Amino acid sequence: MLVSAKLSGGMVLQENVKNSRIEPVGFNHLPNNKGEIMNNKVLHKAGTRGLANHGWLISRHTFSFANYHNPDRLNFGVLRVLNDDFVQAAKGFSTHAHDNMEIISIPLEGALEHKDSMGNVAIISKGDIQVMSAGSGITHSEYNKNTDKPVKFLQIWVFPNKQNVKPRYDQLTLKEEDRHNKLQQILSPNPEDEGVWIHQHAWFHLGKFEENISINYSLKKKGNGMYAFILKGNFTIDGTQLAERDGLGIWDSDSISLVSGSADAEILLMEVPMTI
């Protein structure tokens, strides 16, 4: 599958994505001097991520994307893309196409205007989560709604467990108080559960903690792994210390333990299958 994105200024970025069996995480995270591999963990420090600076767009890539290619960082199980995007005022991504991918957007600051080929026109802001099942194919655009301030958001791609489904769109406003010193489920495989849903056995949670709060997370499906991404502050996860925008993947484990290391520490946990 070839995903093409026409960006502001006419630039076209292309990302080759192979929709086939994904090997266990160790295959895609070979030892290198920019990452730390442990028995069942991979640590991605914030400063080792790929960088794309187009002026109007600054994007940090945890995994290979567009012009950033690192054979040691292709994916974490079915988690294919984790982009940390900064878009200047009144700028954005012009209409481009996707297929057979679950695409999740989580605004961190500002407001993003969305339009797509299904007829959806929507604004997503901090506190919202948006999901698209690209399925058999969609086109969409994303622009910073504001003319006086930037927008920051996470763009996350997950390989689906069903091909060529009917495309769908959904968004939800989350209650921040539901993640105070606990984990708030924001995504699952079940439309009846809390949060939005996707075509994959994946569960996402957000948490916002005071200092020195301890919590355990039990994985919901055998064979899944967990990728933790630190949004703010510091955490210790299964003995590994993490700072803002660090990422940690853990597999071959039934549960993880985390301890917040600072006030107002925020974290995103993504439980995903390790194979497809």
C-alpha positions in Angstrom: 0.0 0.0 0.0 1.3 3.5 -0.9 0.0 6.4 1.2 0.5 9.8 -0.4 0.0 13.1 1.3 0.1 16.4 -0.6 1.2 19.0 1.9 1.2 22.8 1.8 3.5 24.2 -0.8 2.9 21.2 -3.1 5.2 18.8 -1.3 4.2 15.2 -1.6 5.3 12.7 1.0 5.0 9.0 0.3 5.0 6.2 2.8 5.3 2.6 1.7 3.3 0.4 4.1 3.3 -3.4 3.8 0.1 -4.9 5.1 1.2 -8.4 5.9 2.2 -10.4 8.9 4.2 -8.2 11.4 7.0 -10.1 13.0 7.5 -9.9 16.8 8.8 -6.6 18.0 12.4 -7.8 18.4 12.7 -8.2 14.6 12.1 -4.5 14.0 14.1 -3.2 16.9 17.6 -4.4 16.4 20.3 -3.0 18.7 21.7 0.4 17.7 23.4 3.3 19.3 20.3 5.4 19.5 18.0 3.0 21.3 18.2 0.8 24.3 17.1 -2.8 24.0 16.3 -4.9 27.1 15.0 -8.4 27.5 11.4 -7.5 26.8 11.6 -3.7 26.4 12.6 -1.1 23.9 13.4 2.5 25.0 13.0 5.4 22.6 14.3 8.6 24.1 12.6 11.8 22.9 15.7 13.2 21.2 16.3 10.1 19.1 13.0 10.4 17.1 13.0 11.4 13.5 12.5 15.1 12.7 10.7 16.7 9.8 10.8 20.5 9.7 8.8 22.0 6.9 8.4 25.5 8.5 4.7 25.3 8.8 4.9 21.8 10.1 7.3 20.4 12.7 6.9 16.7 13.3 8.7 14.2 15.5 8.4 10.6 14.3 8.8 7.7 16.8 8.7 5.2 13.9 9.8 5.4 10.3 7.6 7.8 8.3 7.8 9.6 4.9 11.4 10.8 4.5 12.5 9.4 7.9 13.5 5.8 7.5 15.1 3.8 10.3 15.1 0.0 9.8 15.3 -0.4 13.6 12.1 1.6 14.1 9.5 0.3 11.7 6.6 -0.3 14.1 5.8 -1.7 17.5 3.5 -4.6 16.7 0.5 -3.1 14.9 1.4 0.4 16.1 2.7 1.8 12.9 2.9 5.6 13.3 3.3 7.9 16.3 3.8 11.4 15.1 4.1 14.4 17.5 3.0 17.3 15.2 3.2 21.1 15.5 1.3 23.0 12.9 1.6 26.8 12.5 -1.5 29.0 12.5 -3.8 28.7 9.5 -1.6 26.0 8.0 -2.3 22.3 7.5 -2.5 19.1 5.4 -4.3 19.5 2.1 -6.5 16.7 0.8 -4.8 13.3 0.8 -5.7 9.7 0.7 -5.5 6.7 3.1 -6.7 3.1 3.0 -6.7 0.1 5.3 -5.4 1.9 8.4 -6.9 3.0 11.7 -6.0 6.6 12.2 -6.3 8.3 15.6 -5.7 12.0 16.3 -5.4 13.4 19.9 -5.1 17.2 20.1 -2.8 18.5 22.8 -3.1 22.3 22.2 -5.3 24.3 19.9 -8.0 23.2 17.4 -7.8 21.2 14.2 -10.4 21.4 11.4 -11.2 18.1 9.6 -12.9 17.6 6.3 -13.3 14.2 4.5 -14.8 12.4 1.5 -17.5 11.0 3.7 -18.9 14.5 4.2 -17.7 15.0 7.7 -16.7 18.6 8.7 -15.5 18.8 12.3 -13.3 20.7 14.7 -11.3 18.7 17.2 -9.7 20.5 20.2 -7.7 19.6 23.3 -9.7 17.1 25.2 -11.1 15.4 22.1 -10.1 12.2 20.4 -10.8 11.5 16.7 -10.7 8.2 14.9 -11.0 7.2 11.2 -11.2 3.7 9.8 -9.8 4.3 6.4 -10.9 0.9 5.1 -11.5 0.7 1.4 -10.3 4.3 1.0 -10.9 7.9 2.1 -9.5 11.3 1.4 -9.3 14.1 4.0 -7.7 17.3 5.0 -6.6 18.8 8.3 -5.9 22.5 9.0 -5.1 24.6 12.1 -8.4 26.3 12.7 -6.8 29.3 14.5 -5.1 32.2 12.7 -3.2 33.3 15.8 -1.7 30.2 17.4 -0.3 26.8 16.6 -1.9 23.4 17.1 -0.2 20.4 18.6 -1.5 16.9 18.2 -0.6 13.3 18.1 -1.3 11.3 14.9 -1.3 7.6 15.5 -1.7 4.8 12.9 -2.7 1.2 13.8 -2.8 -1.7 11.3 -6.4 -3.0 11.3 -7.5 -6.6 11.7 -10.0 -6.3 8.9 -9.3 -5.2 5.3 -11.4 -3.0 3.1 -14.1 -2.2 5.6 -16.5 0.6 5.0 -14.8 3.8 6.0 -16.0 5.5 9.2 -15.4 8.6 11.3 -16.0 9.3 14.9 -14.9 11.8 17.6 -15.5 12.2 21.3 -14.9 14.8 24.0 -13.2 13.2 27.0 -13.6 14.2 30.6 -10.3 15.2 32.1 -11.5 14.5 35.6 -11.9 10.8 34.6 -8.1 10.4 34.4 -7.1 12.2 37.6 -4.7 9.8 39.4 -6.0 6.9 37.3 -6.1 5.6 33.8 -9.0 6.6 31.5 -9.9 4.3 28.6 -10.1 6.3 25.4 -10.1 3.6 22.8 -11.0 -0.1 22.5 -12.2 -2.7 19.9 -15.7 -2.6 21.3 -18.2 0.1 20.3 -20.0 -0.4 23.6 -16.9 0.4 25.7 -15.7 3.7 26.9 -14.0 5.9 24.3 -13.9 5.5 20.5 -13.3 2.1 18.8 -11.2 0.7 16.0 -10.9 -2.5 14.0 -8.2 -4.0 16.2 -7.7 -5.6 19.6 -6.1 -2.5 21.0 -6.8 -0.4 24.1 -5.6 3.2 24.7 -5.6 5.0 28.1 -4.7 8.5 29.2 -3.6 9.3 32.8 -2.8 12.5 34.6 -1.2 12.0 38.0 0.1 13.9 41.0 3.6 13.0 42.1 4.4 9.6 43.5 1.2 7.9 42.5 1.6 4.2 41.8 -0.7 2.1 39.5 -0.7 -1.3 37.8 -2.1 -2.0 34.4 -3.1 -5.5 33.4 -3.0 -6.2 29.7 -6.4 -7.2 28.4 -5.4 -9.7 25.7 -2.7 -12.4 25.8 0.0 -11.7 23.3 -0.4 -7.9 23.3 2.3 -5.5 24.2 2.2 -2.0 25.7 3.8 1.2 24.3 3.9 4.0 26.8 4.4 7.6 25.6 5.1 10.4 28.1 3.1 13.5 27.4 4.4 15.6 30.4 6.6 15.1 33.4 8.3 12.0 34.5 7.4 8.3 35.1 9.1 5.1 36.1 7.6 2.1 34.3 8.7 -1.4 35.3 11.9 0.2 36.7 12.7 2.3 33.6 12.8 6.0 34.1 11.1 8.1 31.4 11.0 11.8 30.8 8.7 14.0 28.6 8.2 12.6 25.1 10.1 9.4 25.8 8.6 6.1 24.6 8.8 2.6 26.1 7.6 -0.6 24.5 7.1 -3.7 26.6 6.1 -7.2 25.4 5.9 -10.7 26.9 4.3 -9.3 30.1 0.9 -9.6 31.6 1.0 -6.3 33.5 3.1 -3.2 33.9 3.6 -0.9 36.9 4.0 2.8 36.7 4.9 5.5 39.2 4.6 9.2 38.5 7.7 11.2 39.2 6.4 14.7 39.0 3.3 16.8 39.6 0.8 16.9 36.7 2.5 14.1 34.9 0.6 12.8 31.9 0.9 9.6 30.0 -0.6 7.8 27.0 -0.7 3.9 27.2 -1.3 2.0 24.0 -1.9 -1.8 24.3 -1.6 -3.4 20.9 -1.2 -6.9 19.3 2.4 -7.7 18.6 1.5 -9.7 15.4 -1.2 -9.5 12.8 
